[in-house]
Amino acid sequence: MNSRKALILGTLAATALAVPLAYAASRMNEEQNEAQGLAQAKISLVQAIQVAEQHIGGKAASARLEHEHGKFVYEVEVLRGEQATDVKVDIADGKVLSAKADEDEHEQRGEH
């Protein structure tokens, strides 16, 4: 009976340690991917923000590097009045790849 309890406790302890370690490894891998993306970038995040703001005619609320469909892009959320737009900017040449109304913003306000 004692060996069974020890086995169960050992399994629980191993599981409890495995989850944070897996998360840490995942986070490190994500950071390495972001570093690779930034190394590939020919334009800066600041330049991408300027491009997105000019494209929409608004002000950037947030910006980040994203990995989508096998390539890196800058995603800039631009506000113009009450409208939030997600603008994707190519890291290689600074061209706007897409500009779409931020669906999350509409959902938060109860719009569809």
Residue, then its C-alpha position, 0 to 999 in steps of 0.5 A: m500500500n505504501s509503494r502505491k501511494a508513493l507511486i501516485l505521489g511521484t506521478l503527481a509531482a512529476t506532472a506538476l513539474a512537467v507543466p511549468l517546464a513545458y510552458a517555459a520551453s514553449r516560451m523560449n521557442e517563441e522568443q527565439n522565433e521572434a528574434q529570427g523574425l526581427a533579424q529578417a526584418k528590413i523595416s523597423l516596428v516604428q516604420a511599420i507603425q508609420v505605414a499603418e497609421q498613414h494607410i488608415g489615417g489614424k493612430a496606432a494603439s498597439a503593434r507587434l511581430e506576428h508569425e502567420h502562414g509561415k512568414f513574419v509580419y508586423e500587426v498594427e492596431v490602428l484607431r480612427g475615431e471609434q473604429a479599430t483596424d488591424v493592419k498587417v505590414d510586410i517586414a521585408d518591404g513595408k507594404v500593407l498586406s491587409a487592413k481589416a476591422d478588428e473583430d475582437e473590438h466589435e465583439q467587446r462592444g456587442e456588435h456583429 
